[in-house]
Amino acid sequence: MAFQCQRDCYIQEFITTVVSCCPAELKLENGGKKEKVKGFNVILTDTVLFPEGGGQPDDRGWIGSVPVLRVTRQGSEAVHFVESALEVGSEARLKVDWERRFDHMQQHSGQHLVTALADAMFGYKTTSWELGRQRSTIELDTPAVKPGEMEALEEAVNQKIRDHTPVTVQLLSLDDPAVEKVRSRGLPDDHAGPIRIIDIEGVDANMCCGTHVSNLSHLQVIKILGTEKGKKNKTNLIFLVGNRVLKYAEKGYSTERSLTSLLKTGADDHVEAVDKLQKSVKVLQKNNLNLLRDMAVLIAQNFKNNPSRGKFFCLHRKDGDNEFMNIIANEIGTEDTVVFLTVGDEKGMGLFLLTGPVVIVEELGPRVAELLEGKGARGKRAVSRGRPIAWSGAGRRSLYCRSTSVIAAQRRSKASWE
């Protein structure tokens, strides 16, 4: 069947009846992770909430005051997932999340238009498309596009928008001869009911189940952001339609203003200013590394030149790195000295290095890694190094002190090594 949302894509509210309500579970994304939610699958006599299909995501909305979290199609039925049970036979007042719906209508109709003209103008067939949350992508059956083609395509699709080209929906039976004349990638196996044709006057007739605008003027504008290499000798065309173009421009302008304030230059000079800053940062980083290496040598030499030094050296430096620790260990020499070094600050993961006589390192390496709540690894020599995960503030200082105390106590207990 064709749902009410397919018969009239602009209806935002609708009254229908609850046919069934069965317990169900659904995996929903929450904070980047999927978690199971218990609820109910509800089937209605009809619906204005579009179930996922044709490359278009499903609608969101409400049945009364109950949020609809997912809408899927099962044969000729639309299944609405909600967290509260609804009484079978009761009246159901539906309301569509119109901002989401209209956005999907703009992107989907825009895709039909771009697909049709890319084929007509350049012979590029569409093999798939994706309606993304921020931008949409059409996969073209070509390894590359020629210079100037996307600019010409963008001009052509926007001219069709300026021409106020009508878009109509036809419902045809499967055996209607007209079905064979329309563009299609095939019907789903569980399709039931009439065939739905989206006809952009004079441009394209395409079999589709999705929701669409009634006139291309409702698309406002299409912006082709560019192309990129796709899979299997395909090219991905990236585009925005309507309100997404406005939001993209607003975000771009906001970013431009922020960069102007930070860089103290006009928008036309932003790229050059950032390039200069990056080069300056590279020079400073190189100088800093050289200074850090020199400092490591001096630290080691000061320890070696100290007549009252023992056989245990420990140090933490937040701006150090692996090379800094290696230089100190190599300069001190670890045949008769235990060296315990840590680097890193509160903003990121730290590193540690424990090196010295084999008998000490083999016993203490795993214990130090455990104390630092991190992972340790045995090196080629008598070295234990690793990446602690608990490396912030007082917690880091406490763990560091505990580790050095354990190492010092173990060093004193090894009389034979002394």
Disulfide bonds with the S-S distance in Angstrom:
none
